Amino acid sequence: MREGRRGSVPFVGTLKDTMVSHLRAVIGELGGEPVLGRAFKTESDLQAAIREGFPQPVVHELMQGTGLTLKELAASLDLSPRSLQRRRQQGRLARHESDRLYRLARIVALAKRSLGDDNKAIRWLRSPNRALGGSTPLQLIDTEPGARSVENVLGRIAYGGVS
C-alpha cells in the first residue's frame, strides 16, 4: 500500500526493491553471477550481458534448474535442438539466443514466485492452459507477445484470479 508523502516507505522505494528482487531471481535462474561471469546491479548490466551473449554454461544451468529437456528448451526458444546442442559446446550464445534464454528465465522466475513452489511452477509451464487458448505456457514463450500472455496469466494467479 502506498503511504503518504510523510510515510516511512515511499512507493518508489518499494517498486525499486521489487524490481531488484525480480532481477536477482532471473539471474539465479540463469545460473547466477558466477556462471554469467559478471556482477549485475541494474537492468543495464543485464542488457549488456545479453548483447554480448551469455556464456554457454547458462543453457545447462537453465535446463538443470527447470528440469526441461533439450528438446523442450529448444522449442520454447524457437531454436532447433541441434543448434542449441551446438551452442552448448561453443563459447558464447548469440544475442538473440541470449535474449530468448532471458525471456524463459524471466517466465520461470515469475512462475516460481506466483505459484510458490518450483515443482508446481514447472508442471504449470508444461500443462495446457485454457486462459492461453489450450496451449502450454512453454509453447507460447517463443515470442514476446506470447510471453506477455503467460505473464498476464501468472499475474492473475498471483493476485487471486483463477487461470
Secondary structure, DSSP 8 states (H G I E B T S, - for coil): ----TT-SS-HHHHHHHHHHHHHHHHHHHTTHHHHHTS---SHHHHHHHHHH--BTHHHHHHHHHHT--HHHHHHHTT--HHHHHHHHTSSB--HHHHHHHHHHHHHHHHHHHHHS-HHHHHHHHHS--GGGTT--HHHHTTSHHHHHHHHHHHHHHHTT---
